[in-house]
């Protein structure tokens, strides 16, 4: 048994987020379909973050375990050919058995983009990737307010309903807000985030940037620990997960039980493989020049 790490990019506009939801299209479902057809056994993919509907990713990290004898390069090419047109596989590599895309993460960087001019972003073809907010925004005021949220705090004021966590304490390493031509951009790095935390923080900063609230209200909102004290939730289309940082050299060593289980694992055959064969394929057609895996021996 091997543990493989994947790095993906996807346009989240037509997805209902990462996590599997019955009857809805999700990133996890489309990825698992492509993986099943490649490795010829059932897979459960672990994602680094539960991105919301409409949220994008430039460097989303996931991992899964496989008993396939195929090489990493063959799996990379086969999965990439089977993914839909709004997803792409950037990297695939074998990692330690103890690597976990969520728990092993050291920090994550999100970027939020606001198209901040009266005209809609259709001319730039960015309407799927930015939030159009035409009221002028005071970037300096937004940056001054955001400084109050850097550090380790209880972010209950920015935790939406549905956030099932033991604690709402999180560490934000830095927040940078700048204007790039017609866009106002926020880059926020943290060790972990609550459900919709970044979008709730962005919605609050917009209220400050447009002049509805003073900068001094930022620490009061944080101290309130009440979602009602903060601003609205900014739309998902402006948010993108840029990258996730890991320290692969300091992962814990696998236990003896884990090593024994990995050693006993065998590629599926017979009935188990036949069940996977009947699963629907990905919606993406196979490219004519794609290198496909040969079927493993039964």
C-alpha positions as a printed Julia matrix, in Angstrom:
298×3 Matrix{Float64}:
   0.0     0.0     0.0
   1.23    3.45   -0.93
   0.15    6.93    0.13
   0.0     9.35   -2.8
  -0.18   13.13   -2.52
  -2.01   15.11   -5.23
  -1.83   18.82   -6.01
  -4.85   20.12   -7.95
  -6.17   23.32   -9.46
  -9.84   23.8   -10.24
 -12.41   26.37  -11.28
 -14.97   26.04   -8.5
 -17.79   27.96  -10.2
 -19.68   24.82  -11.22
 -18.87   22.75   -8.13
 -20.83   22.56   -4.89
 -17.6    22.65   -2.92
 -15.06   19.93   -2.19
 -16.92   17.48    0.02
 -19.23   14.76   -1.3
 -22.92   15.72   -1.31
 -25.61   13.36   -2.64
 -27.03   14.5    -5.97
 -24.61   17.42   -6.33
 -21.39   17.81   -8.29
 -18.35   18.15   -6.02
 -14.59   18.18   -6.53
 -14.14   15.09   -4.35
 -16.63   13.07   -6.39
 -15.09   13.91   -9.76
 -11.58   13.23   -8.48
 -12.53    9.88   -6.94
 -14.22    8.77  -10.18
 -11.02    9.41  -12.12
  -8.9     7.68   -9.48
 -11.14    4.6    -9.35
 -10.87    4.08  -13.09
  -7.09    4.42  -12.87
  -6.13    2.3    -9.86
  -9.04   -0.19  -10.27
 -10.18   -0.15   -6.64
 -12.34    1.99   -4.38
 -10.61    5.08   -3.01
 -11.33    7.66   -0.34
  -9.57   10.94   -0.98
  -8.61   13.19    1.95
  -8.69   16.9     1.11
  -6.71   19.68    2.75
  -9.77   21.93    3.11
 -13.54   21.79    2.8
 -13.88   24.54    0.22
 -17.35   26.04   -0.23
 -19.47   26.15   -3.36
 -17.95   28.47   -5.95
 -14.52   28.66   -4.29
 -11.5    28.05   -6.51
  -8.06   26.52   -5.94
  -4.66   27.0    -7.51
  -2.84   24.54   -5.24
  -5.29   22.22   -3.5
  -3.61   19.23   -1.79
  -5.18   15.81   -1.28
  -3.99   12.29   -0.58
  -5.22    8.71   -0.92
  -3.89    5.18   -0.41
  -3.58    2.68   -3.25
  -2.41   -0.85   -3.9
  -2.01   -0.24   -7.64
   1.32   -1.49   -9.06
   1.4     1.33  -11.62
   4.15    3.94  -11.42
   3.49    7.43  -10.1
   3.96    8.87  -13.59
   1.47    6.43  -15.13
  -1.13    7.24  -12.46
  -0.51   10.97  -12.91
  -1.1    10.78  -16.67
  -4.11    8.51  -16.43
  -5.88   10.55  -13.75
  -5.11   13.81  -15.52
  -6.67   12.5   -18.73
  -9.86   11.5   -16.92
 -10.52   14.72  -15.01
 -13.19   17.16  -16.26
 -12.19   20.31  -18.12
 -12.45   22.57  -15.05
  -9.94   20.52  -13.01
  -6.28   19.71  -13.56
  -3.72   17.58  -11.76
  -0.5    19.54  -11.2
   1.6    17.09   -9.21
   1.53   13.54   -7.83
   4.1    11.91   -5.58
   4.39    9.12   -3.05
   4.7    10.37    0.53
   5.02    8.81    3.97
   2.13    6.64    5.15
   1.54    9.11    8.0
   0.95   12.07    5.66
  -2.57   13.49    6.01
  -3.6    16.36    3.73
  -5.56   18.07    6.52
  -3.75   17.24    9.75
  -0.21   17.55    8.35
  -0.76   21.08    6.99
   1.44   23.77    8.54
  -0.3    26.78    6.97
  -2.56   27.81    4.08
  -2.78   30.92    1.95
  -6.09   32.19    0.56
  -6.56   35.07   -1.86
  -9.75   37.09   -2.23
 -10.28   39.33   -5.28
 -12.73   42.23   -5.54
 -13.39   43.97   -8.86
 -13.73   47.48   -7.46
 -14.89   49.7   -10.34
 -18.42   50.52  -11.59
 -18.15   48.44  -14.78
 -18.65   44.7   -14.44
 -15.62   42.42  -14.97
 -16.96   41.0   -18.24
 -14.36   42.83  -20.35
 -11.59   41.05  -18.42
 -13.51   37.73  -18.52
 -13.13   37.55  -14.74
 -16.75   37.36  -13.66
 -16.33   33.77  -12.41
 -13.27   34.59  -10.29
 -13.9    37.99   -8.69
 -16.57   39.64   -6.57
 -17.87   42.8    -8.25
 -18.28   45.52   -5.61
 -18.55   48.92   -7.25
 -18.59   51.2    -4.16
 -15.12   52.75   -3.62
 -13.08   50.96   -0.94
 -10.5    52.51    1.38
  -7.69   49.97    1.2
  -5.65   51.62    3.96
  -8.58   51.44    6.37
  -9.13   47.78    5.51
  -5.47   46.99    6.09
  -5.46   48.84    9.43
  -8.54   46.9    10.56
  -7.1    43.56    9.45
  -3.98   44.05   11.61
  -6.14   43.58   14.7
  -6.92   40.02   13.6
  -3.34   38.81   13.09
  -2.19   36.39   15.77
  -3.89   33.71   17.85
  -7.49   34.62   18.71
 -10.95   33.19   19.24
 -12.58   33.82   15.84
 -16.14   32.92   16.86
 -17.36   36.21   15.35
 -16.31   34.91   11.92
 -17.5    31.3    12.29
 -20.65   30.52   10.33
 -23.23   28.01   11.47
 -22.19   24.48   10.58
 -18.63   24.87   11.87
 -18.24   21.73   13.99
 -15.02   22.41   15.85
 -13.88   21.79   19.41
 -12.5    25.33   19.57
 -12.76   28.49   17.48
  -9.22   29.58   18.36
  -7.07   29.93   15.26
  -3.72   31.51   14.36
  -3.51   34.01   11.5
   0.08   34.57   10.39
  -0.54   37.58    8.19
  -3.1    39.57    6.2
  -2.09   41.77    3.28
  -4.59   43.97    1.42
  -3.59   45.89   -1.7
  -5.01   47.46   -4.84
  -3.9    45.96   -8.15
  -5.25   48.15  -10.96
  -9.04   47.59  -10.82
  -8.89   44.96   -8.12
  -8.64   45.01   -4.34
  -6.94   41.83   -3.18
  -6.55   40.22    0.21
  -3.96   37.54    0.94
  -4.43   35.78    4.27
  -2.17   33.07    5.66
  -3.19   30.99    8.65
  -2.5    27.69   10.32
  -6.16   26.76    9.92
  -9.55   28.36    9.24
 -13.11   27.97   10.45
 -16.07   27.35    8.15
 -16.45   30.45    5.93
 -14.04   32.38    8.15
 -12.15   34.07    5.31
 -15.35   35.1     3.51
 -16.83   36.47    6.74
 -13.66   38.45    7.43
 -13.71   39.82    3.9
 -17.36   40.84    4.2
 -16.54   42.68    7.43
 -13.56   44.45    5.87
 -15.76   45.6     2.99
 -18.08   47.29    5.49
 -15.07   49.1     6.94
 -13.59   49.91    3.54
 -16.82   51.49    2.26
 -17.05   53.66    5.4
 -20.01   52.02    7.14
 -17.87   51.08   10.14
 -14.75   52.72   11.61
 -11.42   50.91   11.84
 -11.78   50.88   15.63
 -14.7    48.47   15.33
 -12.42   45.64   14.12
 -11.1    44.64   17.59
 -14.59   45.04   19.07
 -16.0    42.56   16.55
 -13.28   40.06   17.41
 -13.81   40.46   21.15
 -17.59   40.03   20.83
 -17.23   36.35   19.81
 -20.64   36.68   18.19
 -21.31   36.1    14.49
 -24.02   38.79   14.59
 -21.39   41.41   15.41
 -19.48   40.9    12.14
 -20.35   41.78    8.56
 -22.0    39.7     5.83
 -20.43   36.71    4.11
 -18.61   37.67    0.92
 -19.47   35.53   -2.16
 -17.43   32.4    -2.77
 -16.45   33.26   -6.35
 -13.79   35.76   -5.22
 -11.95   33.24   -3.01
  -9.1    30.97   -4.1
  -6.89   28.59   -2.13
  -3.4    29.48   -3.38
  -1.21   26.94   -1.61
  -0.81   24.69    1.43
   2.52   24.33    3.22
   3.8    21.04    4.72
   6.95   19.89    6.47
   7.34   16.47    4.89
  10.69   15.85    6.6
   9.14   16.02   10.08
   6.18   13.7     9.63
   5.79   11.12   12.41
   7.09    7.62   11.79
   4.42    5.0    10.95
   3.49    2.6    13.72
   4.22   -1.1    13.52
   0.5    -1.82   13.0
   0.32    0.62   10.09
   3.4    -0.89    8.45
   1.98   -4.38    8.88
  -1.35   -3.37    7.35
   0.42   -1.72    4.41
   2.49   -4.85    3.85
  -0.59   -7.09    3.75
  -2.43   -4.97    1.18
  -2.81   -6.47   -2.31
  -4.17   -5.13   -5.62
  -7.9    -5.96   -5.99
  -9.01   -8.74   -8.31
 -12.11  -10.68   -9.25
 -15.38   -9.43   -7.75
 -13.93   -6.32   -6.06
 -12.37   -5.09   -9.27
 -15.5    -5.91  -11.27
 -17.53   -3.64   -8.97
 -15.19   -0.76   -9.71
 -15.3    -1.51  -13.42
 -19.07   -0.87  -13.39
 -18.69    2.57  -11.8
 -19.43    5.51  -14.14
 -16.41    7.14  -15.65
 -15.48   10.79  -15.39
 -17.33   13.2   -17.65
 -14.09   14.07  -19.46
 -13.28   12.13  -22.66
  -9.92   10.39  -22.83
  -7.39   12.37  -24.84
  -6.23   10.59  -28.03
  -2.54   10.84  -27.08
  -3.0     9.98  -23.39
  -1.02    7.06  -22.0
  -3.49    4.67  -20.38
  -2.76    2.03  -17.81
  -2.94   -1.56  -18.83
  -5.27   -3.7   -16.75
  -3.5    -5.41  -13.84
  -3.56   -9.21  -13.9
  -6.71  -10.75  -12.4
